[in-house]
Amino acid sequence: MMDRRGFSKAGLGFLGASLVPPFRFARAADAVPAHGLSMYGELHYPPGFTHFDYVNPDAPKGGNLVLSAVGTTFDTLNPFVLRGVPASGVGLVYQTLAENSQDEPFAEYGLIAETIATPEDRSFVEYRLRENARWHDGRPVTVDDVVFSFDILRSKGAPLYRVYYADVERTEKIDERHVRFLFKGSFNRELPLIMGQLPVLPAHWWQERDFEAPSLEPPLGSGPYRVDRVESGRSVSYALVEDWWAKDVPVMKGRFNYGRIRYDYYRDANIAFEAFKAGAFDWQIESSAQRWVTGYDIPAVRQGLLIKEEIKRESGGVIQGFWLNQRRDQFKDRRVREALGYAFDFEWSNRTLFYDQYTRCNSYFSGSSVFAATGLPEGAELALLEPYRDQLPPELFSQEFTLPVTDGSGNNRPQLRRALELLKEAGWEVQNRRMVEVATGRPMQFEILLDSPLFERIAGPFVKNLERLGIAATVRTVDSAQYQNRVTAFDYDVIAQIIGQSLSPGNEQREYWGSQAATQEGSRNYAGISDPVVDAMIEKVIYANSREELETACRAMDRVLLWGYHLIPHWYAMYDRLARWDKFGRPEQMPRYSIDLFSWWIENQRATKVEQAKSELPAD
């Protein structure tokens, strides 16, 4: 970020929201300021609440938390732009206007903002800032900072911000403590809450810095931590701000208890795991089913020093798979994409590689009982889809969507025969043991791009099945920086990625599957989906006026996406596999929808015992 390009206030437009006369706000009469805002229904926490239920308001402060980051390097402390690989944990430096509650589907309570007001039609949202909100340099957080943050993120930030804020018409500075976001339409119920998630950046600090250039200069923030030490590519440390202004704000009370947090970088997950077993870092979510079953038979676990725990959670669902990049000509035909799915033998993989720990993803909301499409469309869902019948596969209306199922033996000949039939229908056939396009003679070949060796054992059997179809597929594993750069530029054939869904799906769906995002580098539309019916269903999700309408629209959108065969679905589990060294205290009540590590704390006596015992542990 250090081109030191001189940003002028006029050029950035962050003071373009001048004071406006009172008559502009006639519609504000029903926008009553409140301490929080919910997507639908009532708030769980009443006015005057002092802390979330899932924290210990008297949690002790101090101690060191060491975490891992898997990847070869980082080269920036700016997480808001495409250029560079940001350091893990840098979000700890910043705060947002409001904070999500982790035991409600989608509700926010004031953080930098003291109150939130929006009218019934949700045509705008207004925030009143707390008088005591401060940057780490002691200067107050102002309305000008909020307007600057919105303008700079939408104009120079990563593409996701332009998609996310697409329906915001403008910002208005009402006075020194009130800021308003006006929307292009009304009844986008999620948009006022989305604005609550706006990261607020210091306008005065950024005036003399290039927002788009990577930099390792410690940024100025207002959050619980400040950057303490950077060892480029190796580790980054954050120190608790002792006079942090928000420590007693209800949404922060009892949270961010560690005196210092350090992220150490490891080249790959296997190296990181060996370091974890040796006590080099403290806590991790285990991503490998095989390692969870076989890798923790070590003295530290047997002695109770290293704890394994499976923690169930609720979520809006998840989708993971091999995403087929439809920006490549050979993946444009839906029949080709469907055919490739028959070469992935989930049942064999689950039995042989995963110890039967997973369920197959069968929805873009896998694991959700309310958003995932089931059976045939009927009622309100059918009514949403009916106008698009001639643009959708006929079977969507007459068949329940299912995925290929094998007997798990590794012999999936029936599935491969069906794949050959589909490929033939799409104009491909086997010639001299190679799958070629009849019209052009072009062979079918592609690369599966990975960023972790762990996935090679999953991709390998898939590649072998593809070979049996005459398809030349290869696997290439690259470092995290190269992987991120290629994914950002859509420079891949096939990648393995996961997308988690929120409990109130909304604007983010445009970035996942929307046509505009398909051509916007850095978006998460990994498959390059560009389908007018999907776009229409996304809008139904965003503009749903009730929880019932939202669930119906999500099921309709899910059904359209499934029949598009945009990916080869993988698997999911509705719990997290948590491993940790026994040095933590945690609240009695856990949040419903996540694991909030930052509401835990270090127990000094436990930590001392663990550190002493580590040196005495025998080798594995």
Backbone torsions as a table, in degrees:
resi	resn	phi	psi	omega
1	MET	NA	9.1	-165.9
2	MET	-101.5	34.0	169.5
3	ASP	-71.3	-12.3	-179.1
4	ARG	54.7	35.2	178.3
5	ARG	-67.7	131.1	-175.0
6	GLY	-75.4	106.9	175.2
7	PHE	-83.1	127.4	172.9
8	SER	-95.6	151.4	178.3
9	LYS	-60.1	-40.0	-179.9
10	ALA	-65.7	-40.1	-178.4
11	GLY	-64.7	-37.6	179.8
12	LEU	-81.6	-21.8	178.6
13	GLY	72.4	14.8	-174.4
14	PHE	-81.3	-6.4	170.5
15	LEU	-110.3	16.2	-179.6
16	GLY	-70.7	-10.5	179.1
17	ALA	-92.2	88.6	-177.4
18	SER	-84.8	169.4	177.3
19	LEU	-61.0	140.1	-177.0
20	VAL	-124.5	153.0	-175.9
21	PRO	-69.1	154.0	-173.9
22	PRO	-59.4	-30.1	-175.0
23	PHE	-64.6	-15.7	179.1
24	ARG	-68.5	-13.9	-169.8
25	PHE	-116.0	35.6	-179.9
26	ALA	-61.6	-32.4	-177.8
27	ARG	-76.1	-4.5	-175.4
28	ALA	-78.4	-2.7	-174.6
29	ALA	-59.3	-36.7	-178.9
30	ASP	-94.6	7.7	177.1
31	ALA	-94.0	85.4	-175.3
32	VAL	-86.1	124.0	179.2
33	PRO	-58.9	137.2	-180.0
34	ALA	-138.5	166.6	-178.5
35	HIS	-79.4	-13.7	-178.8
36	GLY	-160.0	179.1	-177.4
37	LEU	-149.8	136.6	179.8
38	SER	-117.7	149.5	177.7
39	MET	-61.0	-51.6	176.9
40	TYR	-139.9	143.7	171.1
41	GLY	80.8	-161.1	-173.7
42	GLU	-88.6	159.3	173.6
43	LEU	-83.9	144.0	177.8
44	HIS	-71.8	-37.7	-176.2
45	TYR	-99.9	128.2	-175.6
46	PRO	-82.7	168.3	173.3
47	PRO	-55.9	140.3	178.9
48	GLY	84.7	2.4	177.6
49	PHE	-61.4	151.1	-172.7
50	THR	-104.0	-22.5	-179.9
51	HIS	-168.7	162.0	175.1
52	PHE	-68.7	154.5	-179.0
53	ASP	-66.8	-25.7	-172.7
54	TYR	-96.8	27.0	175.1
55	VAL	-127.6	163.4	169.3
56	ASN	-105.2	106.7	-175.1
57	PRO	-63.1	-17.6	-179.9
58	ASP	-105.5	20.1	-179.4
59	ALA	-57.9	136.2	179.3
60	PRO	-70.0	149.0	177.3
61	LYS	-100.5	150.3	175.5
62	GLY	121.3	-178.9	-179.1
63	GLY	83.9	166.8	-176.6
64	ASN	-113.5	131.5	173.6
65	LEU	-110.5	124.9	178.1
66	VAL	-115.7	125.6	-179.6
67	LEU	-122.0	168.4	-179.8
68	SER	-109.6	153.5	170.7
69	ALA	-132.3	123.6	-177.6
70	VAL	-95.3	120.2	-177.3
71	GLY	154.4	157.6	-171.1
72	THR	-76.6	-26.3	-171.6
73	THR	-167.2	173.3	164.2
74	PHE	-142.8	154.4	-176.8
75	ASP	-139.4	13.6	178.2
76	THR	-154.6	153.5	172.9
77	LEU	-109.6	17.7	175.3
78	ASN	-109.9	104.6	-177.3
79	PRO	-86.5	5.0	-169.5
80	PHE	-99.5	-2.0	-177.5
81	VAL	-125.7	167.0	-178.5
82	LEU	-74.9	-36.5	-173.6
83	ARG	-69.4	134.2	177.1
84	GLY	87.9	164.5	175.8
85	VAL	-108.9	111.1	-175.0
86	PRO	-71.5	150.3	177.5
87	ALA	-68.6	143.3	176.6
88	SER	-63.0	142.6	174.6
89	GLY	83.1	-2.1	-174.5
90	VAL	-65.5	-19.0	175.5
91	GLY	-63.2	-17.6	178.1
92	LEU	-64.4	-17.7	-178.1
93	VAL	-78.5	-23.1	-168.9
94	TYR	-111.3	164.6	173.5
95	GLN	-136.5	165.3	-178.5
96	THR	-115.5	171.4	179.3
97	LEU	-63.1	-36.7	-178.7
98	ALA	-137.8	167.7	-177.6
99	GLU	-126.7	134.2	177.5
100	ASN	-69.1	143.9	166.1
101	SER	-87.3	135.9	-176.5
102	GLN	-96.0	11.5	172.3
103	ASP	-126.3	25.0	172.3
104	GLU	-134.3	151.7	-178.0
105	PRO	-57.2	-49.0	174.3
106	PHE	-160.9	96.8	177.5
107	ALA	-141.7	145.7	179.7
108	GLU	-130.1	149.8	176.6
109	TYR	-129.7	152.2	-172.6
110	GLY	-59.8	138.0	174.3
111	LEU	-121.2	-87.2	170.0
112	ILE	-64.4	-34.8	176.2
113	ALA	-84.4	136.1	176.7
114	GLU	-84.1	-37.6	178.1
115	THR	-136.8	159.0	179.2
116	ILE	-130.5	134.9	178.4
117	ALA	-135.9	133.4	175.9
118	THR	-147.3	142.1	179.9
119	PRO	-75.9	173.9	-178.3
120	GLU	-59.3	-38.0	-178.5
121	ASP	-83.5	0.7	176.9
122	ARG	52.1	39.2	179.3
123	SER	-80.5	-10.3	173.6
124	PHE	-159.9	168.9	171.5
125	VAL	-138.1	141.6	-176.9
126	GLU	-126.0	135.5	180.0
127	TYR	-119.2	138.7	170.9
128	ARG	-106.7	122.0	-175.4
129	LEU	-80.1	149.1	175.6
130	ARG	-70.4	139.3	-179.5
131	GLU	-66.2	-29.7	-174.5
132	ASN	-94.3	5.1	179.0
133	ALA	-65.8	129.4	-172.8
134	ARG	-136.5	145.6	167.1
135	TRP	-77.5	165.0	-178.8
136	HIS	-63.8	-18.8	176.9
137	ASP	-88.0	5.4	176.4
138	GLY	92.9	-11.2	-179.4
139	ARG	-77.5	148.6	-177.7
140	PRO	-71.5	149.4	170.8
141	VAL	-79.9	125.3	-172.0
142	THR	-117.4	169.2	173.8
143	VAL	-61.2	-36.9	177.6
144	ASP	-59.9	-36.5	176.6
145	ASP	-63.2	-41.5	-178.9
146	VAL	-64.1	-47.4	-179.3
147	VAL	-64.7	-42.2	176.2
148	PHE	-57.6	-45.3	-177.0
149	SER	-60.3	-46.1	179.1
150	PHE	-61.5	-47.2	-176.3
151	ASP	-64.7	-43.5	-175.3
152	ILE	-72.3	-35.7	179.3
153	LEU	-69.4	-39.8	-178.4
154	ARG	-74.5	-30.3	-176.7
155	SER	-92.1	-33.5	-174.2
156	LYS	-126.9	-6.0	-179.4
157	GLY	-78.6	-179.0	178.1
158	ALA	-58.5	152.7	-176.3
159	PRO	-55.6	-27.5	-177.1
160	LEU	-59.2	-30.9	-179.7
161	TYR	-68.8	-37.7	178.4
162	ARG	-65.4	-37.9	177.4
163	VAL	-69.0	-45.8	-175.2
164	TYR	-64.4	-37.6	-176.8
165	TYR	-102.1	20.3	-173.9
166	ALA	-61.1	-29.6	-176.0
167	ASP	-93.9	8.8	176.5
168	VAL	-90.5	121.0	-178.3
169	GLU	-77.3	-47.2	-179.1
170	ARG	-170.0	170.3	173.0
171	THR	-110.7	153.7	177.1
172	GLU	-136.5	128.7	172.2
173	LYS	-84.8	112.9	-177.4
174	ILE	-82.9	-48.5	173.3
175	ASP	-156.6	-164.4	-172.7
176	GLU	-69.1	-14.7	-179.1
177	ARG	-124.5	-4.6	-176.0
178	HIS	-118.9	133.1	176.8
179	VAL	-131.9	143.9	-177.5
180	ARG	-127.4	139.4	172.1
181	PHE	-109.9	119.8	179.3
182	LEU	-100.9	138.7	-172.2
183	PHE	-106.8	154.5	-176.8
184	LYS	-69.6	-34.4	178.2
185	GLY	-126.7	-166.7	177.3
186	SER	-130.1	167.1	177.6
187	PHE	66.8	22.4	161.6
188	ASN	-86.2	92.3	-169.7
189	ARG	-65.1	-23.1	-176.7
190	GLU	-82.7	-25.2	-169.9
191	LEU	-59.9	-41.0	176.2
192	PRO	-60.1	-34.1	178.3
193	LEU	-74.8	-33.8	176.2
194	ILE	-60.5	-40.5	179.2
195	MET	-66.6	-26.9	174.8
196	GLY	-65.2	-21.9	179.3
197	GLN	-86.9	1.8	-178.7
198	LEU	-60.8	120.7	173.5
199	PRO	-71.7	127.7	-176.0
200	VAL	-94.9	126.3	-174.5
201	LEU	-115.1	150.3	-177.4
202	PRO	-80.7	112.5	-178.1
203	ALA	-61.4	-40.6	-176.1
204	HIS	-66.5	-29.6	-179.2
205	TRP	-76.3	-35.3	-175.1
206	TRP	-85.0	-9.1	-175.5
207	GLN	-57.6	-36.2	-176.4
208	GLU	-104.8	19.4	-177.2
209	ARG	-128.9	152.4	178.9
210	ASP	-86.5	109.5	-174.9
211	PHE	-63.2	-27.9	-172.8
212	GLU	-93.4	-6.2	-175.5
213	ALA	-95.0	135.1	175.9
214	PRO	-60.4	144.9	179.3
215	SER	-158.6	148.4	175.2
216	LEU	-105.6	15.5	173.7
217	GLU	-69.5	127.0	178.9
218	PRO	-56.7	124.8	-177.2
219	PRO	-79.9	159.3	174.6
220	LEU	-90.2	132.7	179.3
221	GLY	-140.1	-171.6	177.3
222	SER	-126.8	9.5	-173.3
223	GLY	-83.4	-175.6	-175.1
224	PRO	-69.6	-20.2	-176.5
225	TYR	-127.9	154.4	170.7
226	ARG	-122.0	151.8	177.5
227	VAL	-63.2	128.7	-176.4
228	ASP	-106.1	-45.0	-176.8
229	ARG	-151.9	137.8	178.7
230	VAL	-125.2	121.0	168.9
231	GLU	-110.1	102.5	-168.0
232	SER	-51.6	122.7	177.8
233	GLY	77.6	-6.0	-175.3
234	ARG	-114.9	-47.4	-178.8
235	SER	-162.0	159.9	173.9
236	VAL	-141.6	135.8	-176.6
237	SER	-120.6	147.7	178.8
238	TYR	-127.7	136.9	179.8
239	ALA	-109.2	139.0	177.7
240	LEU	-63.4	134.3	176.8
241	VAL	-80.3	109.5	-171.6
242	GLU	-63.9	-35.7	179.3
243	ASP	-101.6	31.6	-178.2
244	TRP	-53.8	125.9	-172.3
245	TRP	-65.9	-26.9	-171.9
246	ALA	-98.1	9.6	-172.2
247	LYS	-62.5	-24.0	179.7
248	ASP	-108.3	5.1	172.3
249	VAL	-64.8	135.7	-172.0
250	PRO	-50.9	-39.4	-177.2
251	VAL	-75.5	-9.6	180.0
252	MET	-112.1	-15.7	-177.1
253	LYS	-57.5	128.1	178.4
254	GLY	81.3	6.7	-178.9
255	ARG	-116.6	166.2	179.2
256	PHE	54.1	66.2	-171.9
257	ASN	-98.1	-12.6	-176.1
258	TYR	-77.4	137.4	178.9
259	GLY	-70.3	-30.8	-179.6
260	ARG	-150.4	139.2	177.2
261	ILE	-124.5	128.5	179.1
262	ARG	-126.3	135.6	174.0
263	TYR	-107.7	118.8	175.8
264	ASP	-100.0	138.4	-175.8
265	TYR	-95.7	138.8	177.2
266	TYR	-129.6	146.1	-174.2
267	ARG	-63.8	-41.1	177.7
268	ASP	-148.9	172.8	-173.0
269	ALA	-67.8	-30.7	179.7
270	ASN	-67.2	-43.6	177.6
271	ILE	-64.1	-41.6	179.3
272	ALA	-61.7	-39.3	-179.3
273	PHE	-65.0	-41.2	177.3
274	GLU	-62.3	-38.5	177.6
275	ALA	-67.0	-37.9	179.5
276	PHE	-63.5	-45.1	179.0
277	LYS	-61.4	-29.9	178.9
278	ALA	-83.7	-2.5	176.8
279	GLY	89.6	17.3	-177.1
280	ALA	-72.4	-27.7	172.6
281	PHE	-141.3	172.8	-157.9
282	ASP	-104.0	-23.7	-163.0
283	TRP	-158.1	138.2	174.1
284	GLN	-159.2	149.9	168.8
285	ILE	-88.3	121.5	-176.0
286	GLU	-81.8	122.2	-177.0
287	SER	-94.8	-14.7	-175.6
288	SER	-101.4	117.8	177.6
289	ALA	-63.5	-41.6	180.0
290	GLN	-61.7	-44.2	-178.4
291	ARG	-67.0	-36.0	179.3
292	TRP	-61.6	-37.5	-177.7
293	VAL	-82.4	-39.8	-170.5
294	THR	-111.5	-18.2	-169.8
295	GLY	-91.5	-7.4	-173.9
296	TYR	-107.4	16.8	175.2
297	ASP	-83.9	75.2	-174.6
298	ILE	-132.9	160.2	-177.7
299	PRO	-56.0	-38.2	-177.1
300	ALA	-62.3	-36.8	177.5
301	VAL	-72.2	-44.4	-178.7
302	ARG	-62.4	-30.5	-179.7
303	GLN	-89.9	-0.4	178.1
304	GLY	79.2	13.3	178.3
305	LEU	-84.0	-31.7	177.6
306	LEU	-114.3	119.2	-171.3
307	ILE	-100.6	133.2	170.9
308	LYS	-107.4	136.9	-178.3
309	GLU	-152.4	136.3	173.8
310	GLU	-103.5	118.9	-174.5
311	ILE	-112.9	116.2	179.2
312	LYS	-73.9	150.2	179.4
313	ARG	-147.5	160.4	173.2
314	GLU	-103.0	149.2	179.2
315	SER	-155.5	172.5	175.5
316	GLY	-83.4	2.7	179.2
317	GLY	107.6	177.7	-174.9
318	VAL	-154.5	153.7	171.2
319	ILE	-135.0	130.8	177.9
320	GLN	-137.3	146.1	177.6
321	GLY	175.7	-175.3	170.0
322	PHE	-85.8	109.0	-178.8
323	TRP	-84.4	129.3	-177.6
324	LEU	-97.4	116.5	-172.7
325	ASN	-76.7	103.0	-176.8
326	GLN	-74.4	0.2	169.8
327	ARG	-73.3	-12.6	172.9
328	ARG	-91.2	132.7	-173.5
329	ASP	-57.6	-37.6	-173.2
330	GLN	-69.9	-12.9	179.3
331	PHE	-105.0	7.4	-175.9
332	LYS	-74.1	-26.9	-177.9
333	ASP	-83.3	125.9	-178.7
334	ARG	-59.7	-33.9	-179.4
335	ARG	-67.1	-34.5	176.3
336	VAL	-64.6	-45.0	-178.5
337	ARG	-64.1	-41.1	177.6
338	GLU	-63.1	-43.0	-178.1
339	ALA	-59.6	-42.3	-177.8
340	LEU	-62.6	-29.3	178.3
341	GLY	-63.6	-26.4	179.5
342	TYR	-71.6	-13.2	180.0
343	ALA	-88.6	-7.2	178.1
344	PHE	-98.1	115.8	-176.7
345	ASP	-97.4	88.1	-178.0
346	PHE	-64.4	-43.6	-175.5
347	GLU	-59.7	-42.0	177.1
348	TRP	-65.4	-44.2	-179.5
349	SER	-62.0	-42.9	-177.8
350	ASN	-65.0	-41.0	-179.0
351	ARG	-73.7	-42.6	-171.5
352	THR	-87.6	-39.2	-173.5
353	LEU	-101.5	-28.6	-169.7
354	PHE	-114.3	3.3	177.4
355	TYR	57.1	35.4	176.9
356	ASP	55.9	37.1	-178.9
357	GLN	-91.4	-7.5	-170.4
358	TYR	-119.6	161.1	171.4
359	THR	-115.3	143.6	-179.0
360	ARG	-68.7	135.3	171.6
361	CYS	-65.4	122.1	178.8
362	ASN	-126.4	19.0	-178.0
363	SER	-162.9	157.8	170.9
364	TYR	-76.4	-2.3	173.4
365	PHE	-128.4	45.8	-175.5
366	SER	-58.2	129.2	-178.8
367	GLY	98.5	-10.5	178.8
368	SER	-94.1	133.0	179.0
369	SER	-87.4	-8.5	-175.1
370	VAL	-115.1	-26.9	-176.4
371	PHE	-98.8	-22.6	-175.1
372	ALA	-77.6	134.0	178.2
373	ALA	-72.5	138.3	176.6
374	THR	-138.6	157.5	176.6
375	GLY	58.2	-144.4	177.5
376	LEU	-104.8	152.9	177.9
377	PRO	-67.5	137.4	178.9
378	GLU	-151.7	166.6	176.0
379	GLY	59.3	-132.8	-176.2
380	ALA	-63.8	-34.6	178.6
381	GLU	-66.1	-44.1	177.9
382	LEU	-61.2	-37.7	179.5
383	ALA	-63.3	-34.6	176.8
384	LEU	-68.3	-36.8	-174.2
385	LEU	-85.4	-26.9	-172.1
386	GLU	-55.5	-41.9	-179.5
387	PRO	-62.3	-14.9	-176.7
388	TYR	-110.3	16.8	-173.8
389	ARG	-54.9	-41.5	-176.1
390	ASP	-74.4	-8.5	177.8
391	GLN	-104.0	-0.3	-176.0
392	LEU	-114.8	155.5	175.7
393	PRO	-60.4	134.1	-178.7
394	PRO	-56.0	-34.2	-176.8
395	GLU	-66.3	-19.5	177.1
396	LEU	-57.6	-32.9	-177.0
397	PHE	-91.2	-11.9	-172.6
398	SER	-123.1	-12.1	-177.5
399	GLN	-130.9	142.3	171.1
400	GLU	-74.0	135.8	-179.3
401	PHE	-70.3	129.0	176.6
402	THR	-136.7	158.4	176.5
403	LEU	-106.2	155.7	177.4
404	PRO	-57.5	140.9	178.9
405	VAL	-127.1	131.5	177.3
406	THR	-110.4	176.5	178.5
407	ASP	-87.2	1.0	177.1
408	GLY	80.8	4.4	-177.2
409	SER	-82.6	-15.4	-173.2
410	GLY	96.2	-8.2	177.4
411	ASN	-99.1	94.9	-176.4
412	ASN	-112.1	41.8	-179.4
413	ARG	-58.9	-42.2	179.1
414	PRO	-59.1	-38.5	179.9
415	GLN	-67.6	-40.0	179.7
416	LEU	-68.9	-33.6	175.8
417	ARG	-63.4	-41.4	178.2
418	ARG	-65.0	-37.1	177.2
419	ALA	-60.5	-43.5	179.5
420	LEU	-62.0	-39.3	178.4
421	GLU	-61.6	-44.7	-179.5
422	LEU	-65.6	-42.5	179.6
423	LEU	-63.6	-37.5	177.6
424	LYS	-64.2	-42.0	177.5
425	GLU	-59.9	-32.5	-177.8
426	ALA	-86.1	1.6	176.2
427	GLY	95.9	22.3	178.4
428	TRP	-118.7	149.6	174.6
429	GLU	-153.2	162.7	-179.9
430	VAL	-85.4	124.7	175.5
431	GLN	-131.1	122.8	-178.0
432	ASN	53.1	42.8	175.6
433	ARG	67.8	17.6	176.2
434	ARG	-125.0	139.2	176.1
435	MET	-80.1	120.2	-177.4
436	VAL	-130.5	153.0	174.3
437	GLU	-79.3	121.8	-172.1
438	VAL	-59.8	-41.6	-174.0
439	ALA	-68.8	-30.9	-173.2
440	THR	-118.6	-16.5	-174.4
441	GLY	75.7	7.1	-178.7
442	ARG	-72.4	129.1	177.1
443	PRO	-76.5	150.9	174.9
444	MET	-87.6	116.9	178.7
445	GLN	-149.8	143.8	179.7
446	PHE	-158.6	165.3	-178.5
447	GLU	-113.2	134.9	172.5
448	ILE	-96.8	113.8	-175.4
449	LEU	-93.8	127.8	-178.8
450	LEU	-126.5	158.9	174.0
451	ASP	-119.8	8.9	179.1
452	SER	-144.7	132.2	176.4
453	PRO	-61.3	-21.7	-179.2
454	LEU	-57.6	-31.8	-176.7
455	PHE	-82.7	-8.7	-178.7
456	GLU	-64.1	-35.9	-179.2
457	ARG	-72.0	-17.7	176.0
458	ILE	-88.1	-42.5	-179.6
459	ALA	-70.8	-31.1	-176.5
460	GLY	-57.3	-52.7	178.1
461	PRO	-62.8	-33.5	175.8
462	PHE	-61.9	-43.4	178.9
463	VAL	-62.5	-39.9	179.7
464	LYS	-64.0	-39.5	176.3
465	ASN	-66.7	-36.8	175.8
466	LEU	-63.5	-37.9	177.5
467	GLU	-60.0	-36.1	179.2
468	ARG	-66.2	-20.9	175.5
469	LEU	-91.2	-0.5	-177.9
470	GLY	84.7	13.2	-177.9
471	ILE	-98.0	127.9	-178.4
472	ALA	-92.8	95.7	177.6
473	ALA	-110.0	143.7	177.8
474	THR	-127.3	161.4	177.9
475	VAL	-117.1	131.6	177.3
476	ARG	-131.5	123.0	177.7
477	THR	-105.9	126.3	-177.7
478	VAL	-123.9	168.8	178.7
479	ASP	-71.4	165.8	-171.3
480	SER	-63.7	-36.2	-179.2
481	ALA	-66.2	-45.9	179.2
482	GLN	-65.6	-40.2	179.7
483	TYR	-60.7	-47.5	-178.2
484	GLN	-62.6	-40.8	179.6
485	ASN	-63.3	-41.1	-178.9
486	ARG	-71.3	-38.8	178.2
487	VAL	-66.1	-41.2	179.0
488	THR	-58.0	-40.1	-177.9
489	ALA	-90.0	5.4	-177.0
490	PHE	58.3	33.2	-177.5
491	ASP	-94.1	69.3	-179.4
492	TYR	-160.6	161.5	172.0
493	ASP	-93.7	-54.6	-178.2
494	VAL	-137.2	136.5	173.4
495	ILE	-132.7	159.2	173.8
496	ALA	-103.8	118.5	-178.0
497	GLN	-143.2	156.9	177.4
498	ILE	-122.1	141.6	174.4
499	ILE	-127.9	118.5	176.0
500	GLY	-89.7	142.8	-178.5
501	GLN	-101.3	151.6	177.3
502	SER	-86.5	169.9	178.3
503	LEU	-78.4	-10.2	174.3
504	SER	-135.5	78.3	-178.1
505	PRO	-56.7	145.9	-178.3
506	GLY	-164.5	-123.7	-171.6
507	ASN	-57.6	-29.9	-178.3
508	GLU	-64.0	-18.6	178.9
509	GLN	-64.0	-29.2	176.1
510	ARG	-62.1	-38.3	-178.9
511	GLU	-75.3	-27.6	-180.0
512	TYR	-76.4	-45.4	-170.3
513	TRP	-133.6	1.3	-174.9
514	GLY	-75.7	150.1	-177.3
515	SER	-62.2	-38.9	179.9
516	GLN	-62.5	-40.2	-179.6
517	ALA	-68.5	-22.0	-178.5
518	ALA	-62.0	-27.1	-178.7
519	THR	-109.7	5.8	-175.7
520	GLN	-102.4	104.9	-177.2
521	GLU	-54.2	139.8	179.9
522	GLY	90.9	-7.6	177.8
523	SER	-74.7	168.9	178.1
524	ARG	-99.1	19.7	171.7
525	ASN	-81.8	73.1	-171.8
526	TYR	-62.4	-34.2	-176.6
527	ALA	-83.5	-10.0	-176.0
528	GLY	71.3	35.5	-178.5
529	ILE	-66.1	125.1	176.8
530	SER	-138.8	88.5	-171.1
531	ASP	-136.0	119.0	-178.1
532	PRO	-60.9	-29.1	178.8
533	VAL	-72.3	-40.8	174.9
534	VAL	-59.8	-44.6	178.5
535	ASP	-57.5	-43.0	-179.2
536	ALA	-64.5	-40.2	179.5
537	MET	-68.6	-35.4	176.2
538	ILE	-59.1	-43.7	-180.0
539	GLU	-64.8	-34.7	176.4
540	LYS	-64.0	-37.9	177.5
541	VAL	-64.9	-47.8	-174.5
542	ILE	-65.3	-38.4	-174.3
543	TYR	-101.3	22.0	175.3
544	ALA	-63.9	137.8	-175.9
545	ASN	-98.8	-2.5	178.7
546	SER	-152.9	165.9	177.7
547	ARG	-61.8	-38.6	179.5
548	GLU	-63.2	-44.3	177.9
549	GLU	-62.9	-39.1	179.3
550	LEU	-61.8	-47.4	-178.8
551	GLU	-63.4	-40.9	178.5
552	THR	-63.1	-45.5	-179.2
553	ALA	-65.4	-37.5	178.0
554	CYS	-64.1	-41.4	179.0
555	ARG	-64.9	-39.3	178.3
556	ALA	-66.0	-44.7	178.0
557	MET	-62.8	-42.9	179.0
558	ASP	-58.4	-43.3	-177.5
559	ARG	-64.2	-42.7	179.3
560	VAL	-64.2	-42.4	179.3
561	LEU	-64.5	-43.4	-178.5
562	LEU	-59.8	-45.0	-178.0
563	TRP	-74.3	-5.5	174.4
564	GLY	-85.1	-12.2	178.5
565	TYR	49.4	56.0	-177.3
566	HIS	-84.6	-15.3	178.5
567	LEU	-148.2	167.6	172.5
568	ILE	-102.5	106.1	-170.4
569	PRO	-64.2	145.3	176.9
570	HIS	-99.4	-114.0	-167.1
571	TRP	-152.1	170.0	176.6
572	TYR	-153.9	164.4	171.7
573	ALA	-140.2	141.6	-177.5
574	MET	-93.9	39.9	173.4
575	TYR	-154.4	159.9	175.4
576	ASP	-105.7	138.9	176.1
577	ARG	-94.5	105.5	-174.3
578	LEU	-106.5	127.3	173.8
579	ALA	-120.3	136.0	-177.5
580	ARG	-153.9	146.1	169.8
581	TRP	-72.5	142.4	-169.4
582	ASP	-80.0	69.5	178.8
583	LYS	-126.2	6.4	-172.4
584	PHE	-106.1	148.2	160.1
585	GLY	-106.1	154.4	178.9
586	ARG	-148.6	157.1	-178.8
587	PRO	-62.4	156.6	178.7
588	GLU	-64.5	-36.3	-178.1
589	GLN	-105.0	131.4	176.6
590	MET	-96.3	148.3	175.5
591	PRO	-66.0	153.0	-175.3
592	ARG	-70.7	-31.8	-164.6
593	TYR	-113.7	5.5	-178.9
594	SER	-167.8	175.6	168.4
595	ILE	-106.5	115.4	-178.0
596	ASP	-95.6	85.3	-179.7
597	LEU	-56.6	-30.3	-174.7
598	PHE	-81.2	0.7	168.6
599	SER	-98.7	0.5	173.5
600	TRP	-87.0	176.7	179.9
601	TRP	-153.0	167.7	178.3
602	ILE	-90.1	125.4	171.8
603	GLU	-88.8	112.7	-171.7
604	ASN	-59.4	-42.8	-178.8
605	GLN	-65.6	-42.6	177.1
606	ARG	-62.5	-45.1	-178.4
607	ALA	-60.9	-41.2	178.8
608	THR	-64.0	-43.2	179.4
609	LYS	-61.8	-43.8	-179.3
610	VAL	-64.3	-44.8	-178.4
611	GLU	-63.4	-38.1	177.4
612	GLN	-67.5	-39.2	-176.8
613	ALA	-72.6	-28.1	-178.1
614	LYS	-57.7	-41.8	-177.2
615	SER	-69.8	-16.8	-177.4
616	GLU	-101.0	-4.3	-177.8
617	LEU	-68.7	137.7	174.2
618	PRO	-72.4	162.0	175.7
619	ALA	-65.4	156.9	179.7
620	ASP	-55.5	NA	NA
